[in-house]
Amino acid sequence: MALIMEDIKTIADILTPCLIALFGFVLLRHVEGIKTKAVRESDYLVKHADYFLTAAQEFLVVHEKALALCSLLSDGVNLGEDIKNTLSEKLKLLLEPMLEIELRLRRYAPFAPTQGEQIILSAKRCNNMLFTVLNKKMGYKSQTAYVDCLSEELFERHQTLMPAG
C-alpha cells in the first residue's frame, strides 16, 4: 500500500507542473487572442477617425474655393459678364465634390463622437447656404459674409479634431 501511495505521489509531483504549464499556456493564448482583437479594433477605429479628419479637411479646402469664387462674384467686384459666367460655372462644379464629401463625413461621423454630428450640421448648413447663393435667391455679397461665418464655425469644429500637441 505504501508503494502505491508513493507511486501516486510521484505521478502527482510530475503531473502538477505539467498541468500548471498547460493551464498557463492556454491562458496565455487566450489573453493574446483578446489583446490581438483589441489592437485590431483600435486600429480600425483610428483608421476611420483619420478618414473622417481627411474628409473634414477636404471639405474645408473645397469650401474655401467656393468662398473665394463667391467673393469674386460679389457685387463689389467689377468683372465682365464672361468672367462672371466662367466663375459661376466653376462654383457649380464644386457642388458635387462638396456633397460627396458631406456624405463621407456622415459615413465616418460615428468615429468622431465628440464633434462629428456638429461638423456634419455645419457642413450641411454651409452647403445649403451656397445652394441659396447659387440659385441667386439672395445676392452674392450679402450671403458671402454668412457663408464665411459658417465656414469659420466649421473650421473651429475641425480644429477640435486635430490632435493636441
Buried (B, 14 or more C-beta within 10 A) or exposed (E): EEEEEEEEEEEEEEEEEEEEEEEEEEEEEEEEEEEEEEEEEEEEEEEBBEBBBEBBBBBBEBBEBBBBBBBBBBEEEEEEEEEBEEBBEBBEEBBEBBBBBBEBBBEBBEBBEEBBBBBBEBBBBBBEBBEBBBEEEEEBBEBBEBBBEBBEBBBEBBEEBEEEE
